Amino acid sequence: MTQRLHLVFGGELTDTQKTTFTDVSQIDVVGIFPDYKSAYSAWKDAAHRTVDDAQTRYFIAHLHRLRDEEAAASSTEELS
């Protein structure tokens, strides 16, 4: 079975119409979750916690979409 990992993260944006963070060292990494449902719940909690800060946004990244398990790994992935 394919594992479908999701990353929830967020922070203050320079402009709410863009996805550029004000300070990447201050990005809040909420966590990595095994399914969309739990990632969505964590995203919702984080978004509600920061509802009064109009510049702060949280996102769900679909980590499973970044990898193709059938493709050969790059030389930096397999350091043996």
N, C-alpha and C positions, 0 to 999 in steps of 0.2 A: 504494500500500500504506500502511496506517495505521501510524504509528510508535507503539509502546507503551513509553513511558518509565517507569522505576521509580526512586524515590528511596529510598535506604537511610540511615537516621539513627537516633540513639539518645542516651541519656544517663541520668543518675540520676533516678529517680522519687521523689516524696514518699511514695508508697504503692504497693506492687507490685500491688494490686488495682485501681489507677487508672492513667490515662495522663497525669498531671500531672507535669511536670518540676520538679525542685528549683530549677534555675537555667537558664532558656532560653538565656542567653548562653553556656552551656557545652555546648550540644547538639553532638554529634559528627556532622557531615554526612560520611558515608562516600563518597557520590557518587550520580550519576545513571547509570542503566544502560539499554541499549537493549532488554533483554528480561528476563523474569522469571527465567530460569535464571541469568544472570550476577548479577542482583540478589540472588537467593537465596544464591548462593555468597559474595558480599560480606557479606550479613547473617550467614551462618553463621560466617564468619571473625571478624567483629566480636563476635558473641555468645560465641564460644569464647574470644576474647581477654579478655573481661570476666567469665568464668564465676565467678570468686571474689567478685565484687561483686554481692551479691543484689539490690541496689536498681537496678542498671543493666539497661536493656532496649533492644533495637534493633528497628526496625520497617521494613517495606517499604510505601511509599506508591505506589499505582498512579496516576502522574501523568496517564496517558492517560484515566483515568476522570473527571478534573476538567474536561476540556474537551470541548465539543461543536463540532467544526469546522464543522458546518453552521449553527450559530447565529450571529447577528450579534455582533460584538465590542462590549464595553462601551466607553464613551468614554475610559476610562483606559487601555485596551489599545492604542488606535490614536491615538497622539499624533503627528500629522503637521504 
